Amino acid sequence: MSDMGSLQDLRQSRTKSGDAPDRGAAPIVAFDFDGTLTIRDSFTEFLRWRAGPGGWALGLVKLAPALAVYARDRDRGRIKAASVKEFLAGETKTALEAEATQFADTVWDRFIRPDALKVWNDWGERGAHRVIVTASPETTVAPFALRLGAEALLGTPLVFDSEQRVTGAFAGPNCRGLEKVRRLKAAYGEDMVLTAAYGDTSGDREMLAMAQQPGFRVFRQKP
């Protein structure tokens, strides 16, 4: 299931998974999530919150070999998959979605950048089609996207087995760098026009480069 489809499912939409959203002639505006709309990485914070201090510390010990490999190859997708397998494998989709919603409600007031939220809302008032494009799993970002009123969400999709439990793998490449551009074009067409985009790391540069109005690290405020 695509990330955009999952967001629509949470909204109880009848749109088929993978269909491009009905946006009419609205300009498309893309926002990175972690560090752009938020003050820090949401997935790491979610895992830490869910595991608790003891579980987090133990999990990091178990992840030591994977962390050592990451120190050499800097493969963000691989270390993220290892983290999912360690902290989430076996969790049901329903339970994970409920936990993600609780997490979003818990951290919202101290997590979302006020200046980013203002720009987000300004674009919404102008009728823009606002899409969050993030390397974090769409399942954990979806509650934030819903609360923001996002028109679409493109993230790194988790794999669920036949019993709807987390396997510890991803259904596609880590959604950063060129993958963000690929995902946008897959959703909106090869000839899409990206009116504006906002990001804060090297993983956003390709997406920003295709935008008519790129914004790199323009949000600084903390709640």
Helices and strands as residue ranges (DSSP letters): H 3-10, E 28-31, H 42-62, H 64-73, H 76-87, H 93-111, H 114-125, E 129-137, H 138-148, E 152-156, E 158-160, E 166-170, H 178-188, E 194-199, G 202-204, H 205-209, E 211-216
